[in-house]
């Protein structure tokens, strides 16, 4: 069992016996994600046993002390819209609220001063309606320009495009970003809870040709990993199918939503030792052997993610992303 302590930015306590490591959060809010690897359906009891060992508790409980005085309740701002469509004015309200619980690091002093000029910061509660019409127009334009720059950064700088895949290194801690706000915004946009590249990498499928995504209603595709060229990951890899527009899993007749490394014994290898995965709407054949390598596609545009957990640090390696000795193979139109 390993005990770790998650502490906020204002915590000044000591390192207690039994605590192996202290993780310092840059804000008073913290989130932990636990991932447990499942090797097969028969392995589920082992996963349940491991998960039963996970425990989250306040420090007072860990030390057997009385709990501290409860924190005052928070008056959260009203939330407008979906996560990806928050509304520019509502975004500033939320930013103003959250910054109260996140003391600035050295790299944030200048940008915090700039935000304070429009009333965003701890000195007063931001109210979009306090701005004049001209100020509102400037703020709206500035936020829209920022969103456009963020998107340009992702597609022109932050992501490398190889063999129909996009590979990037956009996730990390405060030291990783080192004041690079464009990279930080790109990381938040592409997946706010993403692992560092050394922990996991997520190559995503991109358009086969400009303006033309992979489409299960128009084509059949294959992707072939050469002999000895399966995704080099120490933990596991998986190729997951999604609907291009909704980014959700796709209902299909065999209830298969991915092909991963734990399924290798069930897949049919080619005579030369390579592995071909069939990406198409309809079944390739009429029997289980013919369909063993089938990853069902939607009847429309496709979006796929090749997840690689604990990628090999040494060759063959996908690290650094887009510059490693291994890259995902291309998609081939098979019809």
FITIGU-515188 format. One record per residue (C-alpha): residue number from 1; x, y, z. Coordinates in pm, whole numbers. Layout:
<atoms>
k NUM&xx X&yy Y&zz Z .
...
</atoms>
This chain:
<atoms>
k 1&xx 0&yy 0&zz 0 .
k 2&xx 125&yy 348&zz -89 .
k 3&xx 2&yy 658&zz 95 .
k 4&xx 35&yy 999&zz -70 .
k 5&xx -81&yy 1342&zz 40 .
k 6&xx -249&yy 1593&zz -191 .
k 7&xx -204&yy 1942&zz -49 .
k 8&xx -333&yy 2279&zz -161 .
k 9&xx -118&yy 2583&zz -239 .
k 10&xx -153&yy 2732&zz 111 .
k 11&xx -76&yy 2415&zz 307 .
k 12&xx 232&yy 2447&zz 529 .
k 13&xx 222&yy 2122&zz 722 .
k 14&xx 495&yy 1866&zz 776 .
k 15&xx 561&yy 1536&zz 603 .
k 16&xx 397&yy 1278&zz 825 .
k 17&xx 521&yy 921&zz 887 .
k 18&xx 372&yy 681&zz 636 .
k 19&xx 328&yy 946&zz 365 .
k 20&xx 545&yy 841&zz 75 .
k 21&xx 502&yy 1151&zz -139 .
k 22&xx 335&yy 1493&zz -126 .
k 23&xx 164&yy 1624&zz -437 .
k 24&xx 117&yy 2001&zz -433 .
k 25&xx -189&yy 2129&zz -615 .
k 26&xx -167&yy 2473&zz -773 .
k 27&xx -526&yy 2541&zz -666 .
k 28&xx -751&yy 2464&zz -372 .
k 29&xx -945&yy 2223&zz -591 .
k 30&xx -788&yy 1891&zz -688 .
k 31&xx -900&yy 1593&zz -893 .
k 32&xx -758&yy 1242&zz -896 .
k 33&xx -821&yy 982&zz -1167 .
k 34&xx -750&yy 615&zz -1093 .
k 35&xx -691&yy 370&zz -1376 .
k 36&xx -670&yy -6&zz -1322 .
k 37&xx -573&yy -236&zz -1606 .
k 38&xx -808&yy -523&zz -1694 .
k 39&xx -641&yy -802&zz -1891 .
k 40&xx -953&yy -1007&zz -1968 .
k 41&xx -1308&yy -1061&zz -1840 .
k 42&xx -1169&yy -1334&zz -1613 .
k 43&xx -939&yy -1075&zz -1458 .
k 44&xx -1229&yy -866&zz -1325 .
k 45&xx -1214&yy -1004&zz -966 .
k 46&xx -850&yy -892&zz -945 .
k 47&xx -946&yy -544&zz -1060 .
k 48&xx -1227&yy -528&zz -804 .
k 49&xx -984&yy -632&zz -530 .
k 50&xx -735&yy -364&zz -632 .
k 51&xx -1005&yy -98&zz -651 .
k 52&xx -1128&yy -195&zz -306 .
k 53&xx -787&yy -87&zz -178 .
k 54&xx -825&yy 268&zz -309 .
k 55&xx -913&yy 508&zz -30 .
k 56&xx -949&yy 885&zz -16 .
k 57&xx -972&yy 1058&zz 319 .
k 58&xx -890&yy 1395&zz 476 .
k 59&xx -559&yy 1428&zz 655 .
k 60&xx -733&yy 1451&zz 992 .
k 61&xx -887&yy 1106&zz 942 .
k 62&xx -552&yy 964&zz 831 .
k 63&xx -389&yy 1097&zz 1150 .
k 64&xx -682&yy 1003&zz 1372 .
k 65&xx -748&yy 1366&zz 1469 .
k 66&xx -1074&yy 1562&zz 1497 .
k 67&xx -1182&yy 1715&zz 1166 .
k 68&xx -1108&yy 2085&zz 1108 .
k 69&xx -1375&yy 2351&zz 1090 .
k 70&xx -1571&yy 2297&zz 766 .
k 71&xx -1499&yy 2537&zz 486 .
k 72&xx -1759&yy 2801&zz 413 .
k 73&xx -2004&yy 2706&zz 138 .
k 74&xx -1923&yy 2844&zz -206 .
k 75&xx -2160&yy 3049&zz -417 .
k 76&xx -2080&yy 2896&zz -755 .
k 77&xx -2167&yy 3106&zz -1060 .
k 78&xx -2456&yy 2990&zz -1271 .
k 79&xx -2332&yy 2764&zz -1549 .
k 80&xx -2442&yy 2845&zz -1904 .
k 81&xx -2408&yy 2608&zz -2197 .
k 82&xx -2201&yy 2295&zz -2247 .
k 83&xx -1836&yy 2252&zz -2160 .
k 84&xx -1728&yy 2308&zz -2518 .
k 85&xx -1968&yy 2600&zz -2569 .
k 86&xx -1951&yy 2793&zz -2244 .
k 87&xx -2017&yy 3139&zz -2383 .
k 88&xx -1744&yy 3399&zz -2385 .
k 89&xx -1901&yy 3626&zz -2123 .
k 90&xx -1979&yy 3332&zz -1894 .
k 91&xx -1620&yy 3210&zz -1935 .
k 92&xx -1486&yy 3527&zz -1775 .
k 93&xx -1729&yy 3491&zz -1484 .
k 94&xx -1600&yy 3140&zz -1418 .
k 95&xx -1237&yy 3241&zz -1464 .
k 96&xx -1281&yy 3524&zz -1213 .
k 97&xx -1436&yy 3283&zz -963 .
k 98&xx -1174&yy 3009&zz -998 .
k 99&xx -874&yy 3244&zz -977 .
k 100&xx -964&yy 3316&zz -614 .
k 101&xx -860&yy 2960&zz -531 .
k 102&xx -543&yy 2950&zz -741 .
k 103&xx -259&yy 3175&zz -622 .
k 104&xx -46&yy 3299&zz -914 .
k 105&xx 285&yy 3137&zz -990 .
k 106&xx 582&yy 3353&zz -1095 .
k 107&xx 495&yy 3304&zz -1462 .
k 108&xx 139&yy 3427&zz -1404 .
k 109&xx 206&yy 3769&zz -1251 .
k 110&xx 192&yy 3960&zz -1580 .
k 111&xx -116&yy 3788&zz -1720 .
k 112&xx -301&yy 3830&zz -1390 .
k 113&xx -225&yy 4204&zz -1401 .
k 114&xx -365&yy 4222&zz -1753 .
k 115&xx -682&yy 4036&zz -1652 .
k 116&xx -728&yy 4271&zz -1358 .
k 117&xx -758&yy 4562&zz -1601 .
k 118&xx -1101&yy 4429&zz -1704 .
k 119&xx -1203&yy 4333&zz -1352 .
k 120&xx -1103&yy 3964&zz -1356 .
k 121&xx -921&yy 3868&zz -1037 .
k 122&xx -953&yy 3841&zz -661 .
k 123&xx -1001&yy 4212&zz -587 .
k 124&xx -1370&yy 4221&zz -688 .
k 125&xx -1638&yy 3997&zz -833 .
k 126&xx -1640&yy 4024&zz -1210 .
k 127&xx -1968&yy 4130&zz -1366 .
k 128&xx -1985&yy 4130&zz -1743 .
k 129&xx -2265&yy 4386&zz -1731 .
k 130&xx -2034&yy 4638&zz -1561 .
k 131&xx -1847&yy 4678&zz -1890 .
k 132&xx -1943&yy 4941&zz -2142 .
k 133&xx -2067&yy 4834&zz -2484 .
k 134&xx -1729&yy 4917&zz -2633 .
k 135&xx -1548&yy 4717&zz -2365 .
k 136&xx -1779&yy 4421&zz -2418 .
k 137&xx -1708&yy 4428&zz -2790 .
k 138&xx -1332&yy 4439&zz -2726 .
k 139&xx -1349&yy 4155&zz -2475 .
k 140&xx -1559&yy 3941&zz -2706 .
k 141&xx -1322&yy 4003&zz -2996 .
k 142&xx -1019&yy 3933&zz -2779 .
k 143&xx -1162&yy 3604&zz -2655 .
k 144&xx -1258&yy 3499&zz -3007 .
k 145&xx -911&yy 3590&zz -3134 .
k 146&xx -764&yy 3379&zz -2855 .
k 147&xx -976&yy 3080&zz -2952 .
k 148&xx -871&yy 3116&zz -3315 .
k 149&xx -503&yy 3141&zz -3219 .
k 150&xx -538&yy 2835&zz -2999 .
k 151&xx -685&yy 2635&zz -3287 .
k 152&xx -414&yy 2755&zz -3525 .
k 153&xx -150&yy 2654&zz -3272 .
k 154&xx -292&yy 2304&zz -3239 .
k 155&xx -302&yy 2235&zz -3611 .
k 156&xx 13&yy 2420&zz -3714 .
k 157&xx 249&yy 2379&zz -3418 .
k 158&xx 115&yy 2166&zz -3133 .
k 159&xx 31&yy 1856&zz -3337 .
k 160&xx 251&yy 1666&zz -3584 .
k 161&xx 65&yy 1488&zz -3864 .
k 162&xx 211&yy 1154&zz -3974 .
k 163&xx 44&yy 876&zz -4176 .
k 164&xx -304&yy 1016&zz -4119 .
k 165&xx -251&yy 1050&zz -3743 .
k 166&xx -208&yy 1353&zz -3523 .
k 167&xx 55&yy 1321&zz -3247 .
k 168&xx 119&yy 1583&zz -2983 .
k 169&xx 281&yy 1652&zz -2648 .
k 170&xx 39&yy 1896&zz -2485 .
k 171&xx -16&yy 1769&zz -2131 .
k 172&xx 185&yy 1834&zz -1818 .
k 173&xx 222&yy 2037&zz -1500 .
k 174&xx 304&yy 2404&zz -1441 .
k 175&xx 675&yy 2343&zz -1495 .
k 176&xx 602&yy 2166&zz -1826 .
k 177&xx 413&yy 2465&zz -1966 .
k 178&xx 658&yy 2718&zz -1820 .
k 179&xx 435&yy 3014&zz -1905 .
k 180&xx 352&yy 2895&zz -2259 .
k 181&xx -15&yy 2996&zz -2248 .
k 182&xx -89&yy 2884&zz -2602 .
k 183&xx 33&yy 2530&zz -2531 .
k 184&xx -156&yy 2529&zz -2201 .
k 185&xx -478&yy 2638&zz -2374 .
k 186&xx -426&yy 2376&zz -2644 .
k 187&xx -378&yy 2106&zz -2382 .
k 188&xx -694&yy 2209&zz -2198 .
k 189&xx -890&yy 2215&zz -2523 .
k 190&xx -770&yy 1873&zz -2637 .
k 191&xx -812&yy 1701&zz -2301 .
k 192&xx -776&yy 1875&zz -1968 .
k 193&xx -699&yy 1551&zz -1783 .
k 194&xx -448&yy 1406&zz -2029 .
k 195&xx -141&yy 1222&zz -1905 .
k 196&xx 210&yy 1335&zz -1982 .
k 197&xx 359&yy 1180&zz -2296 .
k 198&xx 579&yy 956&zz -2085 .
k 199&xx 269&yy 811&zz -1917 .
k 200&xx 40&yy 783&zz -2218 .
k 201&xx 11&yy 901&zz -2575 .
k 202&xx -308&yy 938&zz -2775 .
k 203&xx -254&yy 953&zz -3154 .
k 204&xx -585&yy 1053&zz -3319 .
k 205&xx -703&yy 989&zz -3673 .
k 206&xx -720&yy 1293&zz -3898 .
k 207&xx -863&yy 1360&zz -4243 .
k 208&xx -752&yy 1119&zz -4513 .
k 209&xx -737&yy 1421&zz -4741 .
k 210&xx -800&yy 1791&zz -4660 .
k 211&xx -1165&yy 1832&zz -4566 .
k 212&xx -1236&yy 1459&zz -4601 .
k 213&xx -1251&yy 1257&zz -4278 .
k 214&xx -1253&yy 878&zz -4281 .
k 215&xx -1611&yy 775&zz -4359 .
k 216&xx -1767&yy 433&zz -4301 .
k 217&xx -2057&yy 512&zz -4533 .
k 218&xx -1820&yy 563&zz -4827 .
k 219&xx -1521&yy 336&zz -4781 .
k 220&xx -1368&yy 32&zz -4615 .
k 221&xx -1026&yy 80&zz -4458 .
k 222&xx -744&yy -130&zz -4322 .
k 223&xx -451&yy -54&zz -4099 .
k 224&xx -161&yy -301&zz -4084 .
k 225&xx 101&yy -326&zz -3813 .
k 226&xx 411&yy -492&zz -3953 .
k 227&xx 575&yy -793&zz -3790 .
k 228&xx 727&yy -674&zz -3464 .
k 229&xx 572&yy -329&zz -3517 .
k 230&xx 274&yy -337&zz -3283 .
k 231&xx 232&yy -16&zz -3079 .
k 232&xx 532&yy -17&zz -2840 .
k 233&xx 369&yy 26&zz -2498 .
k 234&xx 480&yy -129&zz -2170 .
k 235&xx 127&yy -135&zz -2024 .
k 236&xx -119&yy -172&zz -2312 .
k 237&xx -246&yy -18&zz -2633 .
k 238&xx -596&yy 14&zz -2776 .
k 239&xx -753&yy 134&zz -3100 .
k 240&xx -1099&yy 274&zz -3026 .
k 241&xx -1373&yy 370&zz -3274 .
k 242&xx -1591&yy 679&zz -3232 .
k 243&xx -1848&yy 873&zz -3428 .
k 244&xx -1668&yy 1170&zz -3585 .
k 245&xx -1928&yy 1429&zz -3490 .
k 246&xx -2027&yy 1320&zz -3139 .
k 247&xx -1695&yy 1158&zz -3039 .
k 248&xx -1901&yy 880&zz -2881 .
k 249&xx -1880&yy 503&zz -2912 .
k 250&xx -2075&yy 350&zz -3198 .
k 251&xx -2340&yy 82&zz -3147 .
k 252&xx -2264&yy -222&zz -3363 .
k 253&xx -2385&yy -583&zz -3405 .
k 254&xx -2089&yy -748&zz -3228 .
k 255&xx -2062&yy -496&zz -2940 .
k 256&xx -1699&yy -427&zz -3023 .
k 257&xx -1577&yy -74&zz -2970 .
k 258&xx -1204&yy -127&zz -2976 .
k 259&xx -923&yy -368&zz -3052 .
k 260&xx -645&yy -378&zz -2796 .
k 261&xx -333&yy -562&zz -2690 .
k 262&xx -519&yy -796&zz -2456 .
k 263&xx -713&yy -932&zz -2756 .
k 264&xx -407&yy -1043&zz -2955 .
k 265&xx -467&yy -1412&zz -2888 .
k 266&xx -813&yy -1378&zz -3048 .
k 267&xx -688&yy -1199&zz -3360 .
k 268&xx -572&yy -1357&zz -3683 .
k 269&xx -216&yy -1272&zz -3784 .
k 270&xx -109&yy -1254&zz -4148 .
k 271&xx 129&yy -1518&zz -4287 .
k 272&xx 421&yy -1275&zz -4263 .
k 273&xx 351&yy -1205&zz -3894 .
k 274&xx 185&yy -868&zz -3948 .
k 275&xx -158&yy -772&zz -3813 .
k 276&xx -430&yy -615&zz -4028 .
k 277&xx -736&yy -453&zz -3870 .
k 278&xx -1046&yy -412&zz -4088 .
k 279&xx -1223&yy -81&zz -4032 .
k 280&xx -1562&yy -86&zz -4202 .
k 281&xx -1935&yy -63&zz -4148 .
k 282&xx -2029&yy -418&zz -4255 .
k 283&xx -1871&yy -746&zz -4148 .
k 284&xx -1579&yy -859&zz -4368 .
k 285&xx -1703&yy -1219&zz -4373 .
k 286&xx -1968&yy -1461&zz -4255 .
k 287&xx -1781&yy -1647&zz -3980 .
k 288&xx -1604&yy -1556&zz -3658 .
k 289&xx -1255&yy -1618&zz -3798 .
k 290&xx -1314&yy -1383&zz -4091 .
k 291&xx -1448&yy -1118&zz -3854 .
k 292&xx -1189&yy -1160&zz -3577 .
k 293&xx -1000&yy -847&zz -3686 .
k 294&xx -1307&yy -636&zz -3761 .
k 295&xx -1344&yy -300&zz -3588 .
k 296&xx -1701&yy -190&zz -3675 .
k 297&xx -1733&yy 162&zz -3812 .
k 298&xx -2034&yy 397&zz -3808 .
k 299&xx -2241&yy 468&zz -4115 .
k 300&xx -2073&yy 803&zz -4153 .
k 301&xx -1754&yy 994&zz -4062 .
k 302&xx -1508&yy 816&zz -3831 .
k 303&xx -1287&yy 930&zz -3546 .
k 304&xx -1031&yy 693&zz -3389 .
k 305&xx -786&yy 712&zz -3102 .
k 306&xx -481&yy 487&zz -3065 .
k 307&xx -407&yy 495&zz -2692 .
k 308&xx -63&yy 385&zz -2578 .
k 309&xx -14&yy 360&zz -2202 .
k 310&xx 342&yy 374&zz -2071 .
k 311&xx 500&yy 404&zz -2416 .
k 312&xx 845&yy 254&zz -2454 .
k 313&xx 1111&yy 514&zz -2368 .
k 314&xx 1370&yy 328&zz -2578 .
k 315&xx 1351&yy 229&zz -2948 .
k 316&xx 1119&yy 132&zz -3093 .
k 317&xx 944&yy 428&zz -2936 .
k 318&xx 677&yy 680&zz -3031 .
k 319&xx 859&yy 932&zz -2811 .
k 320&xx 909&yy 1217&zz -2861 .
k 321&xx 572&yy 1238&zz -3041 .
k 322&xx 621&yy 1267&zz -3415 .
k 323&xx 998&yy 1232&zz -3386 .
k 324&xx 1033&yy 881&zz -3245 .
k 325&xx 1154&yy 564&zz -3412 .
k 326&xx 796&yy 432&zz -3438 .
k 327&xx 483&yy 594&zz -3579 .
k 328&xx 131&yy 456&zz -3636 .
k 329&xx 92&yy 302&zz -3983 .
k 330&xx -134&yy 471&zz -4241 .
k 331&xx -495&yy 393&zz -4321 .
k 332&xx -550&yy 225&zz -4657 .
k 333&xx -872&yy 249&zz -4858 .
k 334&xx -962&yy -116&zz -4915 .
k 335&xx -1256&yy -95&zz -5157 .
</atoms>
